[in-house]
Amino acid sequence: MSLAESYADGARAPRFDPLSAEYLADPYPVLARAREAAPVFYADSIDHWVVTRHGDIRHIFRNPPLFSAQNANAPLRPPCAHAVKALTDGGWRSVPTLANVDPPEHTRVRKIANAAFTPRHVAALEPFIRDLVARFCEDRFRGGGTDLIRSLAWDLPVLVLFKILGIPDSEVERVKTGSWNRIIFVYGRPDDDEQVRAADGMAMFWRYAEDLVAARLAEPRDDFTSAIVHAADSRGAGLTPQQAATVVLNLLFAGHETTTGLLGNAFRQLLSHRAAWNDVCADPGLVPNAVEEVLRLDSSVIAWRRKTTAATEIGGVPVPSGANLLLALGAANRDPRVFPDPDRFDIRRENARDHLSFGAGPHLCLGAPLARLQTRIAIEELSRRFPSLRLRDAGAPAFAPNVSFRGPLSLPVVWEEA
């Protein structure tokens, strides 16, 4: 049965599985076939309606009254009893705050959280980020070869985040481990044993965020964690410690994990397209749009989720109330209705910035300017220092088994030393 035929029965696609080995290795052919077969279809494998086209997804992002964010951080697979117990016993008390709450509460919390990501604050980080990349290049890019993920993309975004939040550099492994557990638990399909292990790790991650907030309540410092803890809205109302800890926890996850993926995808695409790499080496002015084209062609956030609050139609397809939606950003960003020749990597593409990788509407990603800045600086510095940089043939890269986040877990590179 073809993919199109499988949709004929009530817009169902029982064979679509975004956690299959084929999809994880290369989702884009599957998404292209899905997008052309149907704008929306129900996938039994994940109990979600999958939305594939750019205009529909943009409309959903911009219409929170009908398409709620309440399920954005809900586990894709309902937790087993032992995992629920592990979270409860571990003290898990996270509450809806930013990604998984709708206006007006989302608006109030976002105004408080946005203080760390204003254009002025982000621009002020450029010298720190450039010095950090330069240090990595000098200390870790030696001997003519390295793993670009472990030597750059793994540490850079989390250390930048630590600079903002006031966390010591020694906490990288703890935070990265906590993020991995959350990816597997929330966005993957772990078996019961894996789910319990991930739940234990998430509870530890939560306690870390709670302890950080408690410490700043007792002793404020000149960092964003203290600002969050002690901030107030226009009516003088602040966040509860539980809300503040949830904001910090979410930043400790989304504030670096997606940028690690973006950096890996950026260098993988640029080095796979030699002419593009040579062009950015010769003209750094091409880098900002090259970053947008990577975000479009190979986003580190390939899908996001929403939930219908009433029965509706999406792309002419009836969808019931209470339906979980998987917004296939990877399909939307290659929609030929918006992007001509969409599978071609073109760092000069005029409308590359029309991608949906950072969302749209009220929930537009807070950290988008910071992610762009870090990726631009990394490309500028490595293209200047290592113009001969190229991928080492190490087979197909591996990716974390989840529906939302995509970036190579390893990226071996080599170069010619002077």
Buried (B, 14 or more C-beta within 10 A) or exposed (E): EEBEEBBEEEBBBBBBBBBBEEBBEEBBEBBBBBBBBBBBBBBEBBEBBBBBBBEBBBBBBBBBEBBBBBBBBBBBBEBBEEBBEBBEEBEBBBEBBBBBBBBEEBEBBBEBBEEBBEEEBBEEBEEEBBEBBEEBBEEBBEEEBBBBBBBBBBBBBBBBBBBBBBBEEEBBEBBBEBBBBBBBBBBBBBEEEBBBBBBBBBBBBBBBBBEBBBBBBEEBEEBBBBBBBEBEEEEEEBBEBEBBBBBBBBBBBBBBBBBBBBBBBBBBBBBEBEEBBEBBBEEBEBBBBBBBBBBBBBBBBBBBBBBBBEEBEBBEBEBEEEBBBBBBBBBBBBBEEBBEEBEEBBBEBEEBEBBBBBBBBBBEBBBBBBBBBBBBBBBBBBBEBBBEBBBBEEEEBEBBBBBBBBBBBBBBBBBEEE
